[in-house]
Amino acid sequence: MQLTDRNGSILSLRDVVKTYEMGAEKVHALSGVSLNMNRNEYVAIMGPSGSGKSTLMNIIGCLDVPTSGSYSLDGEMVADKSEGQLAEIRNRLIGFVFQTFNLIPRADIFHNVELPLIYGGVGKTKRRELTERAIEQVGLTDRKTHKPNELSGGQRQRVAIARALVFNPSIILADEPTGNLDSRTGEEIMAMFDRLHAEGQTIIIVTHEDHIADHAHRVIRLRDGKIESDKSTTDVAAA
């Protein structure tokens, strides 16, 4: 089902509930979450352990579906999709960046970045063009034949960002993207996200660190499965 995009919205959640059954007990990970995000927003999702931020990330990233409620991503209702349909949507619309990089150790950098295009059925010539472009975007053209273990942590995360960019996704979804990096390298990675946002990319970062969230222009804080606050950092700075 396609929806008409009239206000630049990239995603919309309405009354999203997620419940897990743990034996005889029901755990309410999300309890009626509603929010909109627009194209080219730069959003940080924060909250203590058990607040529901990982569950919200999984639903936004189409890694999981709500128990109830609706979710529209880039004009498409996705809450009731099958696993196969969700996989196709993930590959096409969402670029993931993980704390642990999730690179294939035996594959070179070019193949690691190219992988989403292979899954997406893109032809060889177009794959090469898009892969070269993504690697160039993160400044690793001279390392494309290297294996992940031949790179520093910061370079490996840049490879992960290139892989996330390669399909020109609607959203970059980053889960604790600097968690395995030293502070200086982490700031270099965040500067890259800042640049991508300035170039028009929609970015959502899940983090527990305030200095990482400070890069975003909007901070959503969760507690006990609900939105505790949703603030524009530009409004706070102006105040």
ROSE-4610 file (N, C-alpha, C; in Angstrom, 1 decimal, always signed):
// ROSE-4610
residu = [M/M/M/Q/Q/Q/L/L/L/T/T/T/D/D/D/R/R/R/N/N/N/G/G/G/S/S/S/I/I/I/L/L/L/S/S/S/L/L/L/R/R/R/D/D/D/V/V/V/V/V/V/K/K/K/T/T/T/Y/Y/Y/E/E/E/M/M/M/G/G/G/A/A/A/E/E/E/K/K/K/V/V/V/H/H/H/A/A/A/L/L/L/S/S/S/G/G/G/V/V/V/S/S/S/L/L/L/N/N/N/M/M/M/N/N/N/R/R/R/N/N/N/E/E/E/Y/Y/Y/V/V/V/A/A/A/I/I/I/M/M/M/G/G/G/P/P/P/S/S/S/G/G/G/S/S/S/G/G/G/K/K/K/S/S/S/T/T/T/L/L/L/M/M/M/N/N/N/I/I/I/I/I/I/G/G/G/C/C/C/L/L/L/D/D/D/V/V/V/P/P/P/T/T/T/S/S/S/G/G/G/S/S/S/Y/Y/Y/S/S/S/L/L/L/D/D/D/G/G/G/E/E/E/M/M/M/V/V/V/A/A/A/D/D/D/K/K/K/S/S/S/E/E/E/G/G/G/Q/Q/Q/L/L/L/A/A/A/E/E/E/I/I/I/R/R/R/N/N/N/R/R/R/L/L/L/I/I/I/G/G/G/F/F/F/V/V/V/F/F/F/Q/Q/Q/T/T/T/F/F/F/N/N/N/L/L/L/I/I/I/P/P/P/R/R/R/A/A/A/D/D/D/I/I/I/F/F/F/H/H/H/N/N/N/V/V/V/E/E/E/L/L/L/P/P/P/L/L/L/I/I/I/Y/Y/Y/G/G/G/G/G/G/V/V/V/G/G/G/K/K/K/T/T/T/K/K/K/R/R/R/R/R/R/E/E/E/L/L/L/T/T/T/E/E/E/R/R/R/A/A/A/I/I/I/E/E/E/Q/Q/Q/V/V/V/G/G/G/L/L/L/T/T/T/D/D/D/R/R/R/K/K/K/T/T/T/H/H/H/K/K/K/P/P/P/N/N/N/E/E/E/L/L/L/S/S/S/G/G/G/G/G/G/Q/Q/Q/R/R/R/Q/Q/Q/R/R/R/V/V/V/A/A/A/I/I/I/A/A/A/R/R/R/A/A/A/L/L/L/V/V/V/F/F/F/N/N/N/P/P/P/S/S/S/I/I/I/I/I/I/L/L/L/A/A/A/D/D/D/E/E/E/P/P/P/T/T/T/G/G/G/N/N/N/L/L/L/D/D/D/S/S/S/R/R/R/T/T/T/G/G/G/E/E/E/E/E/E/I/I/I/M/M/M/A/A/A/M/M/M/F/F/F/D/D/D/R/R/R/L/L/L/H/H/H/A/A/A/E/E/E/G/G/G/Q/Q/Q/T/T/T/I/I/I/I/I/I/I/I/I/V/V/V/T/T/T/H/H/H/E/E/E/D/D/D/H/H/H/I/I/I/A/A/A/D/D/D/H/H/H/A/A/A/H/H/H/R/R/R/V/V/V/I/I/I/R/R/R/L/L/L/R/R/R/D/D/D/G/G/G/K/K/K/I/I/I/E/E/E/S/S/S/D/D/D/K/K/K/S/S/S/T/T/T/T/T/T/D/D/D/V/V/V/A/A/A/A/A/A/A/A/A]
num = [1/1/1/2/2/2/3/3/3/4/4/4/5/5/5/6/6/6/7/7/7/8/8/8/9/9/9/10/10/10/11/11/11/12/12/12/13/13/13/14/14/14/15/15/15/16/16/16/17/17/17/18/18/18/19/19/19/20/20/20/21/21/21/22/22/22/23/23/23/24/24/24/25/25/25/26/26/26/27/27/27/28/28/28/29/29/29/30/30/30/31/31/31/32/32/32/33/33/33/34/34/34/35/35/35/36/36/36/37/37/37/38/38/38/39/39/39/40/40/40/41/41/41/42/42/42/43/43/43/44/44/44/45/45/45/46/46/46/47/47/47/48/48/48/49/49/49/50/50/50/51/51/51/52/52/52/53/53/53/54/54/54/55/55/55/56/56/56/57/57/57/58/58/58/59/59/59/60/60/60/61/61/61/62/62/62/63/63/63/64/64/64/65/65/65/66/66/66/67/67/67/68/68/68/69/69/69/70/70/70/71/71/71/72/72/72/73/73/73/74/74/74/75/75/75/76/76/76/77/77/77/78/78/78/79/79/79/80/80/80/81/81/81/82/82/82/83/83/83/84/84/84/85/85/85/86/86/86/87/87/87/88/88/88/89/89/89/90/90/90/91/91/91/92/92/92/93/93/93/94/94/94/95/95/95/96/96/96/97/97/97/98/98/98/99/99/99/100/100/100/101/101/101/102/102/102/103/103/103/104/104/104/105/105/105/106/106/106/107/107/107/108/108/108/109/109/109/110/110/110/111/111/111/112/112/112/113/113/113/114/114/114/115/115/115/116/116/116/117/117/117/118/118/118/119/119/119/120/120/120/121/121/121/122/122/122/123/123/123/124/124/124/125/125/125/126/126/126/127/127/127/128/128/128/129/129/129/130/130/130/131/131/131/132/132/132/133/133/133/134/134/134/135/135/135/136/136/136/137/137/137/138/138/138/139/139/139/140/140/140/141/141/141/142/142/142/143/143/143/144/144/144/145/145/145/146/146/146/147/147/147/148/148/148/149/149/149/150/150/150/151/151/151/152/152/152/153/153/153/154/154/154/155/155/155/156/156/156/157/157/157/158/158/158/159/159/159/160/160/160/161/161/161/162/162/162/163/163/163/164/164/164/165/165/165/166/166/166/167/167/167/168/168/168/169/169/169/170/170/170/171/171/171/172/172/172/173/173/173/174/174/174/175/175/175/176/176/176/177/177/177/178/178/178/179/179/179/180/180/180/181/181/181/182/182/182/183/183/183/184/184/184/185/185/185/186/186/186/187/187/187/188/188/188/189/189/189/190/190/190/191/191/191/192/192/192/193/193/193/194/194/194/195/195/195/196/196/196/197/197/197/198/198/198/199/199/199/200/200/200/201/201/201/202/202/202/203/203/203/204/204/204/205/205/205/206/206/206/207/207/207/208/208/208/209/209/209/210/210/210/211/211/211/212/212/212/213/213/213/214/214/214/215/215/215/216/216/216/217/217/217/218/218/218/219/219/219/220/220/220/221/221/221/222/222/222/223/223/223/224/224/224/225/225/225/226/226/226/227/227/227/228/228/228/229/229/229/230/230/230/231/231/231/232/232/232/233/233/233/234/234/234/235/235/235/236/236/236/237/237/237/238/238/238/239/239/239]
x = [+0.8/+0.0/+0.9/+0.7/+1.4/+0.6/+1.3/+0.7/+1.2/+0.4/+0.9/+1.7/+2.9/+3.8/+3.6/+2.9/+2.5/+3.4/+4.1/+4.8/+6.2/+6.8/+8.2/+8.5/+7.5/+7.7/+8.3/+9.4/+10.1/+9.5/+9.1/+8.5/+7.5/+6.6/+5.5/+5.1/+5.2/+4.7/+3.5/+2.4/+1.2/+0.8/+0.9/+0.4/+1.1/+2.4/+3.1/+3.4/+2.9/+3.1/+4.0/+4.9/+5.7/+5.8/+5.2/+5.2/+5.9/+6.7/+7.4/+6.9/+6.8/+6.4/+7.6/+7.9/+9.0/+8.5/+8.2/+7.6/+6.1/+5.8/+4.4/+4.3/+5.4/+5.4/+5.4/+4.7/+4.7/+5.5/+6.4/+7.3/+6.8/+6.5/+6.0/+7.2/+7.8/+9.0/+8.7/+7.6/+7.1/+5.6/+5.2/+3.8/+3.1/+2.8/+2.0/+2.9/+4.0/+4.9/+4.3/+4.2/+3.9/+4.9/+5.4/+6.3/+6.4/+6.8/+7.0/+8.5/+9.1/+10.4/+10.3/+10.9/+10.9/+12.2/+12.2/+13.4/+14.5/+15.7/+16.9/+16.9/+16.1/+16.3/+17.5/+18.1/+19.2/+18.8/+18.5/+17.8/+18.6/+18.7/+19.3/+18.2/+18.2/+17.3/+18.1/+17.7/+18.4/+17.5/+18.1/+17.3/+18.2/+17.9/+18.6/+18.3/+19.1/+18.9/+17.5/+16.8/+15.4/+14.4/+14.8/+13.9/+13.0/+13.5/+12.8/+13.5/+14.7/+15.3/+15.8/+16.3/+16.7/+15.5/+14.4/+13.2/+12.7/+12.7/+12.3/+13.2/+14.5/+15.4/+15.1/+14.8/+14.5/+13.3/+12.3/+11.0/+11.3/+11.9/+12.2/+13.1/+14.0/+14.9/+14.3/+13.0/+12.3/+13.0/+13.6/+14.2/+13.1/+12.1/+11.0/+9.7/+8.6/+7.3/+6.6/+5.7/+4.9/+3.9/+3.7/+2.6/+1.2/+1.2/+0.0/+0.5/-0.4/+0.0/+0.4/+0.7/+1.0/+2.4/+3.0/+4.3/+4.4/+4.6/+4.8/+6.2/+6.9/+8.3/+8.4/+8.8/+8.9/+7.6/+6.5/+5.2/+4.6/+5.2/+4.8/+4.5/+3.3/+2.9/+3.7/+4.4/+5.3/+5.0/+4.1/+3.9/+3.3/+2.7/+2.1/+2.8/+4.1/+4.8/+5.4/+5.6/+6.2/+7.7/+8.4/+9.8/+10.6/+10.2/+10.8/+10.6/+9.4/+9.1/+9.9/+10.0/+10.8/+12.3/+12.8/+14.2/+14.4/+13.5/+13.6/+13.6/+12.7/+12.5/+13.8/+14.3/+15.6/+16.7/+16.9/+18.0/+17.9/+16.6/+16.4/+16.3/+15.8/+15.5/+16.4/+17.0/+17.7/+19.2/+20.1/+21.5/+21.9/+22.3/+22.7/+24.1/+24.4/+25.8/+25.8/+26.6/+26.6/+27.8/+27.7/+28.9/+30.0/+29.7/+30.7/+31.1/+30.6/+31.0/+30.3/+30.3/+29.6/+30.1/+31.4/+32.1/+32.4/+32.6/+33.0/+34.5/+35.1/+36.6/+37.4/+36.9/+37.7/+37.5/+36.5/+36.2/+36.9/+37.3/+38.0/+36.9/+37.4/+36.5/+35.5/+36.0/+35.1/+33.9/+34.1/+33.1/+32.2/+32.7/+31.9/+30.9/+31.4/+30.5/+29.5/+29.9/+29.1/+27.9/+28.0/+27.1/+25.6/+25.2/+23.7/+23.2/+24.1/+23.7/+23.6/+24.4/+24.3/+23.0/+22.6/+21.3/+20.2/+20.4/+19.3/+19.2/+20.1/+20.0/+20.5/+21.3/+21.9/+22.9/+22.9/+23.9/+25.3/+26.2/+27.6/+28.2/+27.9/+28.5/+28.0/+26.7/+26.1/+26.6/+26.8/+27.3/+28.7/+29.5/+30.9/+30.8/+30.0/+29.9/+29.5/+28.4/+27.9/+28.8/+29.5/+30.4/+31.6/+32.2/+33.3/+32.9/+31.7/+31.2/+31.1/+30.6/+30.4/+31.7/+32.7/+34.0/+34.7/+34.5/+35.1/+34.5/+33.2/+32.5/+33.2/+33.7/+34.3/+35.8/+36.4/+37.8/+38.7/+38.2/+38.9/+39.3/+39.3/+39.5/+40.9/+41.9/+43.2/+43.2/+42.1/+42.1/+41.1/+40.5/+39.4/+39.7/+41.0/+41.4/+41.9/+41.9/+42.3/+41.2/+41.6/+40.7/+40.4/+39.3/+39.0/+40.1/+40.8/+41.8/+43.0/+43.1/+44.2/+43.9/+42.7/+42.3/+42.2/+42.3/+42.0/+40.5/+40.2/+38.8/+38.0/+38.6/+37.9/+37.7/+38.7/+38.5/+37.5/+37.4/+36.4/+35.0/+34.9/+33.5/+33.2/+34.2/+34.0/+33.5/+34.1/+33.7/+32.2/+31.8/+30.4/+29.5/+30.0/+29.2/+29.0/+30.1/+30.1/+29.1/+29.1/+28.1/+26.7/+26.5/+25.1/+24.7/+25.7/+25.3/+25.1/+25.6/+25.8/+24.5/+23.4/+22.1/+21.3/+22.0/+21.3/+20.0/+20.2/+19.0/+18.2/+17.0/+16.2/+16.7/+17.2/+17.6/+18.9/+19.8/+21.0/+20.6/+20.6/+20.3/+21.5/+22.1/+23.3/+23.1/+23.6/+23.4/+24.7/+24.9/+26.1/+27.3/+27.3/+28.4/+29.8/+30.0/+31.3/+31.7/+30.8/+31.0/+32.3/+32.9/+34.1/+35.3/+35.2/+36.2/+36.7/+38.0/+38.5/+37.8/+37.9/+37.2/+37.5/+38.8/+39.2/+38.7/+38.8/+38.3/+36.7/+36.1/+34.7/+34.2/+34.9/+34.6/+34.8/+35.8/+36.0/+34.8/+34.3/+33.1/+31.9/+31.7/+30.5/+30.6/+31.8/+32.0/+31.5/+31.8/+31.3/+29.8/+29.2/+27.7/+27.2/+27.8/+27.4/+27.5/+28.6/+28.7/+27.6/+27.3/+26.3/+24.9/+24.7/+23.4/+23.4/+24.5/+24.5/+24.3/+24.6/+24.4/+23.0/+22.2/+20.8/+20.4/+21.3/+20.9/+20.1/+19.1/+18.3/+19.1/+19.4/+20.2/+19.6/+19.5/+19.0/+20.1/+20.5/+21.6/+21.0/+21.2/+20.8/+22.0/+22.0/+23.1/+22.7/+23.7/+23.4/+24.4/+25.1/+26.1/+25.7/+25.7/+25.2/+26.0/+27.4/+28.2/+28.0/+27.5/+27.2/+25.8/+24.9/+23.6/+23.6/+24.7/+24.8/+25.0/+25.4/+25.6/+24.2/+23.2/+21.9/+21.2/+20.1/+19.3/+18.0/+17.8/+16.6/+16.9/+16.5/+16.8/+15.5/+15.3/+14.1/+14.6/+14.0/+14.4/+13.3/+13.6/+12.6/+12.8/+11.7/+11.8/+10.6/+10.9/+9.8/+8.9/+9.5/+8.7/+7.9/+8.1/+7.3/+8.3/+7.8/+8.6/+8.6/+9.7/+9.8/+9.9/+10.7/+10.9/+11.3/+10.9/+11.2/+11.5/+12.8/+13.2/+14.1/+14.0/+14.9/+16.1/+17.3/+18.5/+18.7/+18.2/+18.4/+17.5/+16.3/+15.4/+16.1/+16.7/+17.3/+18.5/+19.3/+20.4/+20.0/+18.9/+18.3/+17.8/+17.3/+16.8/+17.9]
y = [-1.2/+0.0/+1.2/+2.1/+3.4/+4.5/+5.4/+6.6/+7.8/+8.8/+10.1/+10.9/+11.3/+12.0/+13.5/+14.2/+15.6/+16.5/+16.0/+16.9/+16.6/+15.8/+15.4/+14.4/+13.7/+12.7/+11.5/+10.9/+9.7/+8.5/+8.7/+7.6/+8.1/+7.3/+7.6/+6.4/+6.4/+5.4/+5.9/+5.1/+5.4/+4.4/+4.7/+3.9/+2.5/+2.5/+1.2/+0.6/-0.7/-1.5/-2.7/-3.1/-4.3/-5.0/-6.2/-7.1/-8.4/-8.8/-10.1/-11.0/-12.3/-13.3/-14.0/-13.9/-14.5/-15.6/-16.8/-17.8/-17.4/-17.3/-16.9/-15.4/-14.7/-13.2/-12.5/-11.4/-10.5/-9.3/-9.0/-7.8/-6.8/-5.6/-4.5/-3.6/-3.9/-3.2/-1.8/-1.7/-0.4/-0.3/+0.9/+1.0/+2.2/+2.1/+3.2/+4.3/+4.0/+5.0/+5.6/+6.9/+7.6/+8.7/+8.8/+9.8/+9.9/+11.1/+11.3/+11.8/+11.4/+12.0/+12.4/+13.6/+14.1/+13.8/+13.9/+13.7/+14.7/+14.2/+15.0/+15.4/+14.7/+15.0/+14.2/+14.7/+14.1/+13.9/+12.6/+12.3/+11.4/+11.6/+10.7/+10.1/+8.8/+8.1/+7.6/+8.0/+7.8/+7.1/+6.6/+6.0/+5.0/+4.8/+3.8/+2.4/+1.4/+0.0/-0.4/-1.0/-1.5/-0.4/+0.7/+1.8/+1.5/+0.6/+0.3/+0.9/+1.5/+2.1/+1.1/+0.0/-1.1/-1.7/-1.8/-2.4/-1.4/-0.1/+0.9/+1.0/+0.8/+0.8/-0.4/-1.6/-2.8/-2.6/-1.9/-1.7/-0.7/+0.4/+1.4/+0.8/-0.1/-0.8/-2.0/-2.3/-3.4/-4.7/-4.8/-6.0/-6.7/-6.0/-6.6/-5.8/-6.3/-5.7/-5.4/-4.4/-4.1/-5.2/-5.4/-6.2/-5.6/-4.3/-3.5/-2.1/-1.4/-0.1/-0.1/+1.1/+1.2/+1.8/+1.5/+2.0/+2.2/+3.5/+3.8/+4.3/+3.7/+4.0/+4.4/+5.7/+6.2/+6.0/+6.2/+6.1/+4.7/+3.7/+2.3/+1.8/+1.2/+0.6/-0.7/-0.9/-2.0/-2.9/-2.5/-3.3/-4.7/-4.9/-6.2/-7.0/-6.6/-7.3/-8.7/-9.5/-10.8/-10.6/-11.7/-11.6/-11.3/-11.9/-11.7/-10.3/-9.8/-8.4/-7.4/-7.7/-6.8/-6.8/-7.9/-8.0/-7.2/-7.2/-6.4/-4.9/-4.5/-3.1/-2.7/-3.5/-3.2/-2.9/-3.8/-3.7/-2.4/-2.1/-1.0/+0.4/+0.5/+1.8/+2.1/+1.2/+1.4/+1.0/+1.9/+1.6/+1.5/+0.3/+0.1/+0.3/+0.9/+1.0/+0.5/-0.5/-1.2/-0.9/-1.0/-0.8/-1.8/-3.0/-4.0/-4.2/-3.2/-3.1/-4.2/-5.4/-6.5/-6.7/-6.7/-6.9/-8.4/-8.8/-10.2/-10.3/-11.0/-10.9/-11.4/-12.4/-12.9/-12.1/-11.3/-10.5/-9.2/-8.7/-7.4/-6.3/-5.1/-3.9/-3.7/-3.9/-3.7/-4.7/-5.9/-6.9/-6.6/-6.2/-5.9/-4.8/-3.8/-2.7/-3.1/-3.9/-4.3/-5.2/-5.9/-7.0/-6.6/-5.4/-5.1/-5.1/-4.7/-4.6/-6.0/-6.9/-8.3/-8.9/-8.6/-9.1/-8.5/-7.2/-6.5/-6.8/-7.7/-8.1/-7.0/-6.1/-5.1/-5.7/-5.3/-5.9/-5.5/-6.3/-6.2/-4.8/-4.3/-3.0/-1.9/-1.8/-0.8/-1.0/-2.3/-2.6/-2.0/-2.2/-1.6/-0.1/+0.5/+2.0/+2.5/+1.9/+2.4/+2.1/+0.9/+0.5/+1.5/+1.8/+2.7/+4.1/+4.5/+5.8/+5.8/+4.8/+4.7/+4.7/+3.9/+3.8/+5.2/+5.9/+7.2/+8.2/+8.1/+9.0/+8.9/+7.8/+7.6/+7.7/+8.0/+8.3/+7.0/+5.9/+4.6/+4.0/+4.8/+4.2/+3.5/+4.0/+3.3/+2.1/+1.8/+0.6/-0.5/-0.3/-1.2/-2.6/-3.0/-4.4/-5.0/-4.2/-4.7/-5.5/-6.3/-7.1/-6.2/-6.5/-5.7/-5.7/-6.9/-7.0/-6.2/-5.6/-4.8/-3.3/-3.0/-1.6/-1.3/+0.0/+0.4/+0.4/+0.5/+0.5/+1.6/+2.8/+3.9/+3.6/+3.0/+2.7/+1.6/+0.6/-0.4/+0.2/+1.2/+1.8/+2.6/+3.2/+3.9/+3.0/+1.8/+0.7/+0.4/+0.3/+0.0/+1.1/+2.4/+3.5/+3.5/+3.1/+3.0/+1.9/+0.8/-0.3/+0.2/+1.1/+1.6/+2.6/+3.3/+4.3/+3.7/+2.5/+2.0/+2.0/+1.7/+1.6/+2.9/+4.0/+5.3/+5.2/+4.8/+4.5/+5.7/+5.5/+6.6/+7.1/+6.1/+6.4/+5.7/+6.4/+5.7/+5.5/+4.3/+3.9/+3.3/+4.1/+3.8/+3.4/+2.2/+1.7/+1.8/+2.8/+3.0/+3.0/+3.8/+3.7/+4.0/+4.6/+4.9/+4.1/+3.1/+2.4/+1.6/+1.2/+0.4/+1.2/+2.6/+3.4/+4.3/+4.8/+5.8/+7.1/+8.0/+9.3/+10.1/+10.1/+10.9/+10.3/+9.0/+8.3/+8.4/+8.3/+8.5/+9.8/+10.9/+12.2/+12.3/+11.6/+11.6/+11.0/+9.9/+9.2/+10.1/+10.7/+11.6/+12.8/+13.3/+14.4/+13.9/+12.6/+12.1/+12.0/+11.6/+11.6/+13.1/+14.0/+15.4/+15.9/+15.5/+15.8/+15.2/+13.9/+13.2/+13.9/+14.3/+15.0/+16.3/+17.0/+18.3/+18.1/+16.9/+16.6/+16.1/+16.0/+15.6/+14.3/+13.5/+12.2/+12.3/+11.4/+11.3/+10.3/+10.7/+9.9/+9.8/+8.5/+8.2/+7.5/+8.0/+7.4/+6.9/+5.7/+5.1/+5.2/+5.9/+6.0/+6.3/+6.0/+6.3/+7.4/+8.0/+9.0/+10.4/+11.3/+12.7/+13.4/+13.2/+13.9/+13.4/+12.2/+11.7/+12.3/+12.3/+12.8/+14.3/+15.0/+16.4/+16.7/+15.8/+16.0/+16.1/+15.4/+15.4/+16.7/+17.0/+18.2/+17.9/+16.7/+16.3/+15.1/+15.1/+14.0/+13.5/+12.2/+11.5/+10.6/+10.8/+10.0/+9.1/+7.8/+6.8/+6.4/+6.1/+5.5/+4.6/+3.3/+2.4/+2.2/+2.2/+1.9/+3.0/+4.2/+5.4/+6.5/+7.5/+8.7/+9.6/+9.8/+10.7/+12.2/+12.4/+13.7/+13.6/+14.7/+14.8/+16.2/+16.6/+18.0/+18.3/+19.4/+19.9/+20.6/+20.1/+20.7/+22.1/+22.5/+23.9/+24.8/+24.3/+25.1/+25.4/+24.3/+24.4/+25.4/+25.3/+26.2/+27.6/+27.9/+29.2/+29.8/+28.9/+29.3/+29.7]
z = [+0.0/+0.0/+0.0/-0.9/-1.0/-0.4/+0.3/+0.9/+0.2/+0.1/-0.5/+0.5/+0.1/+0.9/+0.7/+1.6/+1.4/+2.3/+3.3/+4.2/+4.3/+3.4/+3.5/+4.5/+5.0/+6.0/+5.4/+6.2/+5.7/+6.5/+7.7/+8.5/+9.5/+9.8/+10.7/+11.5/+12.8/+13.7/+14.4/+14.5/+15.2/+16.2/+17.5/+18.6/+18.5/+18.3/+18.2/+19.5/+19.6/+20.8/+20.4/+21.2/+21.0/+22.3/+22.3/+23.5/+23.2/+24.1/+24.0/+25.1/+24.8/+25.8/+26.2/+27.5/+28.2/+29.1/+28.6/+29.4/+29.7/+30.9/+31.3/+31.4/+31.3/+31.5/+30.2/+30.1/+28.9/+29.2/+28.4/+28.5/+27.5/+28.0/+27.1/+26.8/+25.6/+25.2/+24.7/+24.0/+23.6/+23.9/+24.4/+24.9/+24.3/+23.0/+22.3/+21.8/+21.1/+20.6/+19.3/+19.2/+18.0/+17.7/+16.5/+16.1/+14.5/+14.1/+12.6/+12.5/+11.4/+11.0/+9.6/+9.3/+8.0/+7.2/+5.9/+5.1/+5.6/+5.6/+5.9/+7.4/+8.2/+9.7/+10.2/+11.3/+11.9/+13.4/+13.7/+14.9/+15.8/+17.1/+18.0/+18.9/+19.1/+19.9/+21.2/+22.3/+23.6/+24.6/+25.6/+26.7/+27.5/+28.8/+29.5/+29.1/+29.6/+29.3/+29.6/+28.7/+29.0/+28.7/+28.1/+27.8/+26.5/+25.7/+24.4/+23.2/+23.3/+22.2/+21.2/+21.6/+20.7/+19.9/+20.6/+20.0/+19.0/+19.3/+18.4/+17.1/+17.4/+16.2/+15.3/+15.9/+15.1/+14.3/+14.9/+14.1/+13.0/+13.3/+12.3/+11.2/+11.5/+10.6/+9.9/+10.2/+9.6/+9.9/+11.1/+11.6/+12.5/+12.8/+13.6/+13.3/+13.7/+13.4/+14.7/+14.7/+16.0/+16.3/+17.6/+18.0/+17.6/+17.7/+17.2/+16.9/+16.1/+15.7/+14.2/+13.7/+12.3/+12.1/+11.0/+10.6/+9.1/+8.7/+7.3/+7.1/+6.1/+5.8/+4.3/+4.1/+2.7/+1.9/+2.6/+1.9/+1.8/+2.4/+2.3/+3.7/+3.9/+5.1/+5.3/+6.4/+6.5/+7.7/+8.6/+9.8/+9.6/+8.4/+8.2/+7.1/+6.8/+5.7/+6.2/+5.2/+5.5/+5.7/+6.2/+6.5/+5.2/+4.1/+2.8/+2.3/+2.5/+2.1/+2.9/+4.2/+5.1/+4.7/+4.3/+3.9/+2.7/+1.7/+0.5/+0.8/+1.7/+2.1/+2.8/+3.8/+4.5/+3.5/+2.5/+1.6/+0.7/+0.4/-0.6/+0.1/+1.3/+1.9/+3.1/+3.7/+5.0/+4.9/+5.2/+5.3/+6.8/+7.2/+8.6/+8.9/+10.0/+10.5/+12.0/+12.3/+13.6/+14.4/+15.7/+16.6/+16.2/+15.9/+15.6/+14.1/+13.3/+11.9/+11.0/+11.5/+10.7/+9.3/+9.2/+7.9/+7.8/+6.5/+6.2/+6.3/+7.2/+7.4/+6.2/+5.4/+4.3/+3.0/+3.0/+1.8/+1.8/+0.6/+0.6/+0.8/+0.9/+1.2/+0.0/-1.2/-2.3/-2.2/-1.9/-1.9/-0.7/+0.4/+1.6/+1.3/+0.6/+0.2/-0.8/-1.7/-2.9/-2.5/-1.3/-1.0/-1.0/-0.5/-0.6/-2.1/-3.0/-4.4/-5.0/-4.6/-5.0/-4.6/-3.3/-2.7/-3.5/-3.9/-4.6/-6.1/-6.6/-8.0/-9.0/-8.5/-9.4/-10.3/-11.6/-12.6/-12.3/-12.8/-12.5/-12.8/-13.9/-14.3/-13.4/-13.1/-12.2/-10.8/-10.4/-9.0/-8.9/-9.9/-9.8/-9.7/-10.5/-10.4/-9.1/-8.5/-7.2/-6.1/-6.2/-5.1/-5.1/-6.3/-6.4/-5.8/-6.1/-5.6/-4.1/-3.5/-2.1/-1.4/-1.9/-1.3/-1.4/-2.5/-2.6/-1.6/-1.4/-0.4/+1.0/+1.4/+2.7/+2.7/+1.5/+1.4/+1.5/+1.0/+1.1/-0.2/-1.3/-2.6/-2.7/-2.0/-2.0/-1.1/-0.4/+0.4/+0.0/-1.2/-1.6/-1.7/-2.0/-2.1/-0.8/+0.3/+1.6/+2.3/+3.2/+4.1/+5.3/+6.0/+7.2/+8.3/+8.4/+9.5/+9.1/+7.9/+7.5/+7.7/+8.3/+8.5/+10.0/+10.3/+11.7/+12.0/+13.3/+13.6/+12.9/+12.9/+12.2/+10.7/+10.1/+8.7/+8.4/+9.3/+9.2/+9.3/+10.2/+10.4/+9.1/+8.5/+7.2/+6.1/+6.1/+5.2/+5.4/+6.7/+7.1/+6.6/+6.7/+6.2/+4.7/+4.0/+2.6/+2.2/+2.9/+2.6/+2.8/+3.9/+4.1/+3.1/+2.4/+1.4/+0.0/-0.2/-1.6/-2.4/-1.7/-2.4/-2.4/-2.0/-1.9/-1.0/+0.2/+1.0/+1.5/+1.9/+2.4/+3.8/+4.5/+5.9/+6.2/+6.9/+7.5/+9.0/+9.4/+10.8/+11.5/+12.4/+13.1/+14.5/+14.9/+16.3/+17.0/+17.9/+18.7/+17.8/+16.8/+15.7/+16.2/+17.3/+17.8/+19.0/+19.4/+20.6/+20.7/+19.6/+19.6/+19.2/+19.2/+18.7/+19.9/+19.8/+20.7/+20.4/+21.4/+21.3/+20.0/+19.7/+18.5/+17.2/+17.1/+15.9/+15.9/+17.0/+17.1/+16.6/+16.9/+16.4/+14.9/+14.4/+12.9/+12.2/+12.8/+12.3/+12.4/+13.5/+13.6/+12.7/+12.4/+11.4/+10.0/+9.8/+8.5/+8.4/+9.5/+9.6/+9.4/+10.0/+9.9/+8.4/+7.7/+6.3/+5.5/+5.7/+5.0/+5.2/+6.4/+6.7/+5.9/+5.9/+5.2/+3.7/+3.2/+1.8/+1.5/+2.5/+2.3/+2.8/+3.5/+4.0/+5.3/+5.4/+6.7/+7.6/+8.8/+9.7/+11.0/+11.5/+12.8/+13.6/+14.7/+15.5/+16.9/+17.2/+18.5/+19.4/+20.5/+21.4/+22.8/+23.7/+25.1/+25.6/+24.6/+24.9/+24.5/+25.5/+25.2/+24.1/+24.1/+23.2/+21.8/+21.6/+20.3/+19.9/+20.8/+20.5/+20.2/+20.7/+20.5/+19.0/+18.2/+16.8/+16.1/+16.6/+16.0/+16.2/+15.4/+15.5/+16.2/+16.6/+17.3/+18.2/+19.4/+20.4/+20.9/+20.7/+21.3/+22.4/+23.6/+24.8/+25.1/+25.3/+25.7/+27.2/+27.8/+29.2/+29.3/+29.8/+30.0/+28.8/+27.6/+26.4/+25.9/+26.4/+26.0/+25.7/+24.9/+24.6/+25.8/+26.4/+27.6/+27.1/+26.1/+25.5/+24.1/+23.3/+21.9/+21.6/+21.5/+21.5/+20.3/+19.7/+18.7/+19.4/+19.1/+19.7/+19.3/+18.1/+17.6/+18.4/+18.8/+19.7/+21.0/+21.5/+22.9/+22.8/+21.7/+21.5/+21.4/+20.7/+20.6/+21.9/+22.7/+24.0/+25.0]
